[in-house]
Amino acid sequence: MSVVQMLKKEETNLVEENSGDRQGHYQRAFLDLSGVSIEFPTKKGSFKALDNVNLKIGKGEFVSIIGHSGCGKSTVLNIVAGLYQATSGGVILNGKEVDEPGPDRAVVFQNHSLLPWLTCYQNVELAVKAIFKKRKSKQEMKEWIEHKLRLVHMDHAMHKYPAEISGGMKQRVGIARALAMEPTVLLMDEPFGALDALTRAHLQDSVMEIQADLNNTVIMITHDVDEAVLLSDKIVMMTNGPAASVGEVLHVDLERPRDRLVLANDSGYNAYRSEVLKFLYERQRRPDEK
């Protein structure tokens, strides 16, 4: 039985179980990770990085994955991106199995990965031509690129080269390039990890604005508890590796738009923050930290 067939059978069972529920609590997940495990060959034998990861993500949700180093956060992201193939289980996106990379999933890495010999505009253009060359005219592509650069507040520097702009500006261009692919899922692997605190805060605010505007589904890897609570609808807390899995999922019910200064003294915000810290530093404390 394929992963798609397995999940459809599970979905049918859930619908039958909930057929008498007038509230209609069952809803098919937009992105569904089911029984995902992955092993890597090593000189010492097989290394199991993930074990039975199950996660359902709704359309338009902002989800952060957090955990200690080595817990498989980036591995989960790479499986959703189609860069890794699960050893068992699988991923269903909008009813289709994920088994290879695709333009419906764009990745923003910690390193901006801009080509230094191209301008900001040309770096975004590269992605746009790859996706839309047969679907948009040159003028339409130009307007599309300029619009995405305006979204990340980089239209003023679109003709500059990466060496001429700051680290935060480079990361903005990387986000613009990802958004220009018009992905249904935006995957971000610690996108602000290498930035100073002030630049990080500005980019976090920009990402919240963009996500509210475009309603993309976003999965972000982070080590930063405050960042996770500020940005997320759902925080996925991973157990320690190897053979890591989903330890707990925390639903963040804070009104949007969110203002970091207002939330600093908000009891709800601080309660969510406390829950994540307790999980990381009490329930998942590493042996060498005790």
LINCORVEN-V367173 format. One record per pair of residues at least 24 apart in sequence whose C-alpha atoms are under 7 Angstrom apart, sorted by the first residue. I is the first residue (numbers start at 1). J is the second residue. D is the distance in Angstrom with one decimal. If there is no record, write none. Layout:
BEGIN
i={I | I}
j={J | J}
d={D | D}
END
This chain:
BEGIN
i={3 | 3 | 4 | 4 | 29 | 29 | 29 | 30 | 30 | 30 | 30 | 30 | 31 | 31 | 31 | 31 | 31 | 31 | 32 | 32 | 32 | 32 | 32 | 33 | 33 | 33 | 34 | 34 | 34 | 35 | 35 | 35 | 36 | 36 | 36 | 36 | 37 | 37 | 37 | 37 | 38 | 38 | 38 | 39 | 48 | 48 | 49 | 49 | 49 | 49 | 50 | 50 | 50 | 50 | 51 | 51 | 51 | 52 | 53 | 53 | 59 | 60 | 60 | 60 | 61 | 61 | 61 | 62 | 62 | 62 | 62 | 62 | 62 | 63 | 63 | 63 | 63 | 63 | 63 | 63 | 64 | 64 | 64 | 64 | 64 | 64 | 64 | 64 | 64 | 65 | 65 | 65 | 65 | 65 | 65 | 66 | 66 | 66 | 66 | 66 | 66 | 67 | 67 | 67 | 67 | 67 | 68 | 70 | 71 | 71 | 71 | 71 | 71 | 71 | 72 | 72 | 73 | 74 | 74 | 77 | 81 | 103 | 103 | 104 | 104 | 104 | 105 | 105 | 105 | 105 | 105 | 106 | 106 | 106 | 106 | 106 | 107 | 107 | 107 | 107 | 108 | 108 | 108 | 108 | 108 | 108 | 108 | 109 | 109 | 109 | 109 | 110 | 110 | 110 | 110 | 110 | 110 | 112 | 112 | 112 | 114 | 114 | 116 | 116 | 116 | 118 | 119 | 119 | 119 | 119 | 119 | 120 | 120 | 120 | 120 | 120 | 120 | 121 | 121 | 124 | 124 | 127 | 127 | 128 | 128 | 131 | 145 | 148 | 148 | 148 | 149 | 149 | 151 | 152 | 152 | 167 | 168 | 168 | 184 | 184 | 185 | 185 | 185 | 186 | 186 | 186 | 186 | 187 | 187 | 187 | 188 | 188 | 188 | 189 | 189 | 190 | 190 | 190 | 225 | 225 | 226 | 229 | 229 | 239 | 240}
j={89 | 90 | 92 | 97 | 56 | 57 | 58 | 57 | 58 | 59 | 93 | 94 | 56 | 57 | 58 | 92 | 93 | 94 | 56 | 57 | 91 | 92 | 93 | 90 | 91 | 92 | 89 | 90 | 91 | 88 | 89 | 90 | 86 | 88 | 89 | 90 | 86 | 87 | 88 | 89 | 86 | 87 | 88 | 87 | 242 | 243 | 241 | 242 | 243 | 244 | 242 | 243 | 244 | 245 | 243 | 244 | 245 | 245 | 245 | 246 | 217 | 215 | 216 | 217 | 217 | 218 | 233 | 217 | 218 | 219 | 232 | 233 | 234 | 218 | 219 | 220 | 232 | 233 | 234 | 235 | 219 | 220 | 221 | 222 | 228 | 232 | 234 | 235 | 236 | 220 | 221 | 222 | 235 | 236 | 237 | 221 | 222 | 223 | 236 | 237 | 238 | 223 | 237 | 238 | 239 | 280 | 240 | 241 | 238 | 239 | 240 | 241 | 242 | 244 | 241 | 244 | 221 | 189 | 221 | 187 | 105 | 181 | 183 | 183 | 184 | 185 | 183 | 184 | 185 | 186 | 187 | 178 | 183 | 185 | 186 | 187 | 178 | 186 | 187 | 188 | 174 | 175 | 178 | 187 | 188 | 189 | 191 | 188 | 189 | 190 | 191 | 189 | 190 | 191 | 192 | 193 | 194 | 170 | 171 | 174 | 162 | 174 | 161 | 162 | 163 | 161 | 158 | 159 | 160 | 161 | 162 | 158 | 159 | 160 | 161 | 162 | 173 | 158 | 159 | 176 | 177 | 177 | 181 | 180 | 181 | 181 | 180 | 176 | 179 | 180 | 173 | 176 | 210 | 176 | 206 | 195 | 195 | 199 | 216 | 217 | 216 | 217 | 218 | 216 | 217 | 218 | 219 | 218 | 219 | 220 | 219 | 220 | 221 | 220 | 221 | 220 | 221 | 222 | 273 | 276 | 273 | 272 | 273 | 284 | 284}
d={6.6 | 6.0 | 7.0 | 6.2 | 5.5 | 5.7 | 5.3 | 6.0 | 5.0 | 5.3 | 6.0 | 5.0 | 5.9 | 5.0 | 6.5 | 5.8 | 4.6 | 6.3 | 4.6 | 6.4 | 5.6 | 5.1 | 6.5 | 6.0 | 4.6 | 6.6 | 5.6 | 5.7 | 6.4 | 6.9 | 4.5 | 6.7 | 6.1 | 5.7 | 4.3 | 5.5 | 5.8 | 5.7 | 5.2 | 6.4 | 4.9 | 4.6 | 6.7 | 6.2 | 6.1 | 5.1 | 6.5 | 5.1 | 4.8 | 6.2 | 6.9 | 4.5 | 4.7 | 6.0 | 4.8 | 5.7 | 5.5 | 6.3 | 5.1 | 5.9 | 5.6 | 4.9 | 5.0 | 4.2 | 5.1 | 6.4 | 6.1 | 5.9 | 4.7 | 6.1 | 5.0 | 5.3 | 6.6 | 6.0 | 4.8 | 6.3 | 5.4 | 6.0 | 4.9 | 5.8 | 5.7 | 4.7 | 5.8 | 6.8 | 5.7 | 6.0 | 6.5 | 4.9 | 6.0 | 6.2 | 5.0 | 6.4 | 5.9 | 4.7 | 6.0 | 6.3 | 5.5 | 5.8 | 6.2 | 5.1 | 6.3 | 6.7 | 5.8 | 5.1 | 6.8 | 6.7 | 6.4 | 5.6 | 6.3 | 6.4 | 4.8 | 4.4 | 6.7 | 5.6 | 6.8 | 6.5 | 6.4 | 6.7 | 6.8 | 6.9 | 6.0 | 6.3 | 6.1 | 4.2 | 5.2 | 6.3 | 5.2 | 6.4 | 4.9 | 5.9 | 6.8 | 5.3 | 5.8 | 6.7 | 5.2 | 5.9 | 6.5 | 6.2 | 4.6 | 5.7 | 6.5 | 6.3 | 6.7 | 6.1 | 4.7 | 6.2 | 6.4 | 6.0 | 4.9 | 6.7 | 5.6 | 5.9 | 5.3 | 4.3 | 6.4 | 6.3 | 6.8 | 6.1 | 5.2 | 5.5 | 7.0 | 6.9 | 6.5 | 5.6 | 6.9 | 6.2 | 6.8 | 5.3 | 5.2 | 4.3 | 6.7 | 4.9 | 5.9 | 6.0 | 6.0 | 6.8 | 6.4 | 4.9 | 5.9 | 6.8 | 4.5 | 6.5 | 6.5 | 6.2 | 6.1 | 6.5 | 6.7 | 5.3 | 6.9 | 6.1 | 6.9 | 5.7 | 6.9 | 6.4 | 6.6 | 6.9 | 6.5 | 6.0 | 5.7 | 6.2 | 6.0 | 4.8 | 5.7 | 6.7 | 6.2 | 4.8 | 6.4 | 6.0 | 5.0 | 6.0 | 6.2 | 4.5 | 6.2 | 5.8 | 4.8 | 6.8 | 5.1 | 5.1 | 6.6 | 6.9 | 6.7 | 6.8 | 6.4 | 6.4 | 6.6}
END
